[in-house]
Amino acid sequence: MTANDQLQESAIAHAVDLRAYSDSAVRQMLTILNRSEVTLMAELRTVLDRMSPDSFTVQRLESQLGTVRQTIAASYERLSGQLSTELQDFARYETAWQATTMEAALPAVINVATVAPAQVYAAAMARPFQGALLSQWITTLDTDTATRVRRSIVQGSSESKTTDQIIRDIRGTKARGYKDGVLEISRREAEAVVRTALSHTAAVAGEQFETRNADIIKQVRWLSTLDFRTSEPCRLRDNLLYT
C-alpha cells in the first residue's frame, strides 16, 4: 500500500468516526435545549393563564413575554458556550490527527509541520460558514425560536385554543417524542448548526495543515466518498486531483 493509499483509507475511516462524534455532540447540545423546555413551558403557562381571551391583545402579549424570551436566550447562550468548548477540544484532536496520520503514512522520517489548535479555532470562528459567523447563527436561532413561540400563541388565541392546546402546539406531544411541536424546528436548526460548525472546523484544520506542509503535499484528491450527502457535480469530481 502506498502512502497515498494509506492516507485515503485513514481519511475515510476518520470521516466515519467524525460522523459518530458529530452525533454525540448534537445529543449533548440538544440536551441543553431540552432541559430548558421545562422552565419555558412553566413560564408560558403562567403568561397564558394571566391573559383571558377577552383581554388578549398582541401588545399585551408582548409585554408579558419578557421572561420567556430571557429563558430562550439563556438556553442558547449555554448552548453557544458548550459548543465553543467542544470546538476547541475538537480543534486539538483534529490538528493532532492530521499530523500523526501523515507521519504514519510517510515511508521515511520527514518533519511534518503541525498547526496550533488555537489558530484553527480562531480561524474557524472568524470565517463565515453558509454566509454567517457561528455567533450570528446562535443569535438567529434564539430570535427565530422566540418568534415561533409568539406566533403559536397568537394563532392559538385567534382560534380560541386552551392553554394546554397552545402549549402542546409549541412543545409537541409526549406520544410523538415532542417532535410534533414548533420547538422541533428549532432543535433541527440547532442540530444543523452544530454539525456544520464541526465540519467547518475540520475543513479549516485540513486546509491549514496542507498549507503548512505544501512542500510534501503536491496535490489533493477529491473523494466524494467522504461526503454523507453529495450532489451530481461532487460525484463528477470524484478522484480528480487538484494542486
N, C-alpha and C positions, 0 to 999 in steps of 0.2 A: 504494500500500500504506500503510495507516495504521500508527501507532506500535504499536498492539496486535497487528496482523498481523505486523509485523516482529519483535516480541518473541516471538510464538508460534513463528514459523519458526526463530528463533535458539534457542529453548528445545528444540525437537525435535531440531535438529542437535546441540545441546550434549549432549542425552541419549544420542544415538548415540555421540558422541565419548567420553562418560564410560563407556559400556559397554566400548569398546575399551581405555580406560585401566584400567578395573577388571580386565579380562582380563590385562593386562600386570602389574598389581600382584599379582594372585593367583599368577601364574607365579613372580614374584620371591619371594613368601613361601613357596611350596611348595618352591622350590629349597633354602631353608634347612632344611626338614624332611628333604628327600630326601638332602641331604649328610650329615646326622647319622645316617642309617639305616645307613651302612657301619660306623660305630663301634658303633652299637647292636646290629647283628647279630653283630659280633665278640664283644661283651660277653655277649650271650645264649648264644652257642655255648660260651663259657668256663664260664658258670653251669651250663648243661645237661650239659656234659662232666664237671663235678665231681659231679653228682648221678646216681648209678646208680639204676635202677628199684627196686632192693631197699632203698635208703636214702632214697627220696623221701618227704618229708612236706611239708605246706603250711607248717608252721612253719620248716622248714629252708630252703624256697624263699624265704620272706620275708626271712630273714637274708642270703641270697645276692643279693638283687635291689637292693641299695643303689646300686651303680654304675650299674645300668640306669636306675633312677629319676632319678639325677643327670643322666645323659645326656639323658633325655627332658625333664627340667626345663630344662636348659641350652639345648636346641634351641628350646623355646617362649619362653624368655627372650630369645633372639636374634630370634625372630620378632616378639615384642612390641616390642623396641627398633626394629627396622626398620619395623614398621607405624606406630609413633609418629612416626618421622621422615617417613614417607610421608604421613601425615595432616596434619602441619604444613605440608609443601610443598603439599599439595592445598588446604588452607585458604587459603594465599596465592593460589594460582591461582584458586580459586572466588570469593573476595571481589573480586579484580580483574576477573574475567569479569562478575560481576553489575553492577559499576559501569560498565564500558566498554560493555556491551551496552545498558544503559539510556540512557546518554548518546548512543550512536549512533542509537537509535530515536526520541529526542525531536525534535520539529520545531523546537524553539527551544533556545537555550543556557540550561539550567537547572542550578542547583547540585545535583548528586547526592551525597547523603551516603554515605560509604564506611564499611566495617566493618573493624575491626582483625583481621587473621588470628589473632593470638594469642588474641583474645577468642572467636572462633569455635571454635578448637581447645579452649580451656579449657571452653567451654560444652558442646561435643560430648562431652568426656571426663567431664564432671560429670553429664550427663543419660543415664539408662539407656536402652538400646535392647533391645527384646524382654526386658525385665524385669531386666537386669543391666548393670553398667558394663563397659567394654571390659576393664579389668584383671581383672574377675571371669570374663569369658568365657575369657581366656587361661589362667587358673588351672584352670578347668573342663576345658579341652582337655588340659592337662598331666595332670591327675589321671585323666581318663577314658582317656587313652592308656595310662598305666601300668596301669590296671585291666584293660584289654583284653589287654595283653601277659601279665599274670599269669594271667588266666583261660584264655588259649590254652595256656599251659604246663601248668596244672593239668589241663585237659581232655585235652591231648595225652598227658600222662603216664598218666592213667587209662585211655587207650585203647592204651597201650604203643607209642606212636609213637616213631620215632627222632628224634635231634636235628635232622637235616636236614628231616624231615617237619614238626616243630613250627615250625622257623624259616620254612619255606615257608608254613605256615598264617598266620604273623604278617606276613611281608613280602609274600607273593604270589609268583607265578612270572614269570620274565623274558618268557616267551612271551605272557603277557597284560599286559605292561607294568606288572607289580606292582600291578594293580588288583583282584586277587582275594584279597588278604590282609586281615587285620583292620586293618592300618595305613591302608588306603584309607578306612576310615570316618573316621579322624582327619583325613586330608587333606581329605575332603569337608566336614567340620565347620569346619576352618580356613578353607577357601575361603569358606564361608557367612559366617563372622565378618568376614573381610576385605571382602567385598562389602558387607555390611551396615554396617560401620564407615564405608566411603567414602560410601555413600548417606546415612547418618545425618549425617555431616559436611556434605555438600552441602545437606541439608534445614535444618540449623541455620544455615548461611550464608545461605540464601534467606530464612528467617524473620527473621533479624536485619536483613538488608538491607531487607526490606519494612517492618519496624518503624521503622528509621531514616528511611525515605522515605515515611512514611504520608501526608505532605502531597501527594505526587504519585501515589501508588498508592492508588486508591479501592476497587478490587475485585480479586479474584484469580479467574481462570478455572481450573476443574478440567479437566485434559486427561488422560484415560486413555491417550492415545497415548504419553505419556511413560513409562508402565509397561511393562516387558517381560513381566511376569506380572500379570494383573489379574483380579479377581473380578466376579461379576454386579453387586453393589452399586456397585463402582467404575465399571463400564460405564454404569450408570444415571445416575451423576453427571456423565458426560462433558459438557463445555461449560457446566455450571452455574456461576453467578457467586456469589462469597462476599465479604462485606465483611470 
